[in-house]
């Protein structure tokens, strides 16, 4: 079985504060299990995270990560949401939380 980090994607654009956290986690689970979203069996959804509007979805199978990333756009739709919400799906990176952007320093 592949390491958890290789079976996980980062979801950005999760609507924040509209629904209870458990309900939003359920909606995300359903979205990423649907074949029309290139999804598959979800092992775990981590929401909320330390970052507002961000969730982590871990799949049972590493191959699902690739198919989910290939889908052009993910729209989170549920009758409990007032409108579809576009999601940005990216590959999980071990040091995502420690990543810092350094300004480019040009020599004078």
C-alpha positions in Angstrom: 0.0 0.0 0.0 1.4 3.4 -1.0 2.4 5.9 1.6 -0.4 8.2 2.7 1.2 11.3 1.2 1.2 9.8 -2.3 -2.5 9.0 -1.9 -3.5 12.5 -0.8 -4.6 15.7 -2.6 -4.9 19.2 -1.4 -8.3 20.9 -2.0 -8.4 24.7 -2.1 -11.6 26.8 -2.4 -13.7 24.9 0.1 -16.5 27.2 1.1 -15.7 28.3 4.6 -18.2 28.9 7.4 -21.3 27.9 5.4 -21.9 24.5 6.9 -20.7 22.5 9.9 -17.3 21.0 9.4 -18.5 17.4 9.5 -21.1 18.2 6.8 -18.6 19.8 4.6 -16.3 16.8 5.0 -19.2 14.5 4.0 -19.9 16.6 0.9 -16.2 16.5 -0.1 -16.1 12.7 0.5 -19.2 12.2 -1.8 -17.7 14.5 -4.5 -14.4 12.7 -4.7 -16.0 9.2 -4.6 -18.1 9.9 -7.8 -16.8 8.5 -11.0 -17.9 11.6 -12.9 -15.3 13.5 -10.9 -12.6 10.9 -11.7 -12.8 9.9 -8.1 -12.6 6.6 -6.1 -12.7 5.2 -2.6 -11.9 7.9 -0.1 -10.0 6.8 3.0 -10.1 10.0 4.9 -11.1 13.7 4.5 -9.2 16.2 6.8 -11.3 19.3 7.2 -10.9 21.8 8.7 -7.1 22.2 8.4 -4.9 24.9 9.6 -5.5 26.8 6.4 -8.9 28.5 5.7 -10.8 26.9 2.9 -8.4 24.0 2.5 -9.0 20.3 2.9 -7.0 17.1 2.4 -8.5 14.1 0.7 -6.7 10.7 1.1 -7.8 7.9 -1.3 -7.6 4.2 -0.8 -5.7 3.8 -4.1 -2.8 6.0 -5.3 -4.0 5.7 -8.9 -7.1 7.8 -8.0 -4.9 10.8 -7.3 -3.7 10.9 -10.9 -7.2 10.7 -12.3 -8.6 13.3 -10.0 -5.7 15.6 -10.9 -6.4 15.0 -14.7 -10.0 16.3 -14.4 -10.1 19.9 -15.8 -12.2 21.4 -13.1 -14.0 20.3 -10.0 -17.2 22.0 -9.0 -18.5 21.2 -5.5 -22.2 20.9 -5.8 -24.7 20.0 -3.1 -28.2 21.0 -2.3 -27.0 22.4 1.0 -24.7 24.8 -0.9 -26.3 28.0 -2.4 -24.2 27.6 -5.5 -21.5 25.4 -7.1 -18.1 26.1 -5.7 -15.0 25.7 -7.9 -12.3 23.7 -6.2 -8.5 23.7 -7.0 -7.0 20.2 -6.6 -3.3 19.8 -6.3 -0.9 17.1 -5.3 0.0 16.8 -1.6 3.5 17.8 -0.7 5.1 16.6 2.5 6.5 20.1 3.3 3.5 22.0 2.1 3.0 23.6 5.6 6.6 24.7 5.9 6.8 26.1 2.4 7.8 29.7 2.3 8.0 32.0 -0.7 11.2 34.1 -0.6 11.3 37.3 -2.5 13.8 37.4 -5.4 16.8 39.4 -4.4 18.7 41.0 -7.3 22.3 42.2 -6.9 22.7 45.9 -7.2 
